[in-house]
């Protein structure tokens, strides 16, 4: 799919590698479906999105094809093979049924012989509530410890669930808009660009636009935080 899109646009692998800063061997591996030659995880997805954008393909479609290629192969036995298996003999089922009937017959005979147990009446004594303390009298240590125990096991005092962490996000805007945005050499499209799921650490952001001087910024990206970067471009001399 990537190779056909590249050839339709009349582009070469050398030119795409030069523009996107992606190694040419990685581009060739994508075109040959050799995903083992490309680093897996975040960088594999980032390079695929950049390559798809360079040849005019929908990035979501390219990522969907990648997910399909990485999905595990169904190793279940084909239906035709299962249908050709020899049917099992019914003798084991017959033996199990006969044994079950014998056990039921023995239990039924014992139920007829043994007398039914005599049930003893159960008398429940009402719980004696603690008398309310009279004014001027001190509460005993036993009552205080009982109250403390009730508070400790009160289900309403259960700890609240820990909130799920937010997504790491970087938003890059430029004046004027439409500048190409790269992070550590990986392209992320034109500004304004919203980049999610970045790995934390120091990032080098570069924006460039025809007719304007390119600008680079170094930004420390923290996990679970949203970072914004607004860059004003100056006209090239």
Secondary structure, 3 states (H helix, E strand, C coil): CHHHHHHHCCCCHHHHHHHHCCCHHHHHHHHCCCHHHCCCCHHHHHHHHHHHHHCCCCHHHHHHHHHHHHCCCCCCCCHHHHHCCCCCCCHHHHHHHHHHHHHHHHHHHHHHHCCCCCCCCCCCCCCCCCCCCCCCCCCCHHHHHHHHHHHHCCHHHCCCCCCCCCCCEEEEEEECCCCEEEECCEEEEECCEEEECCCCEEEEEEEECCCECCEEEEEEECCCCEEEEEEECCECC
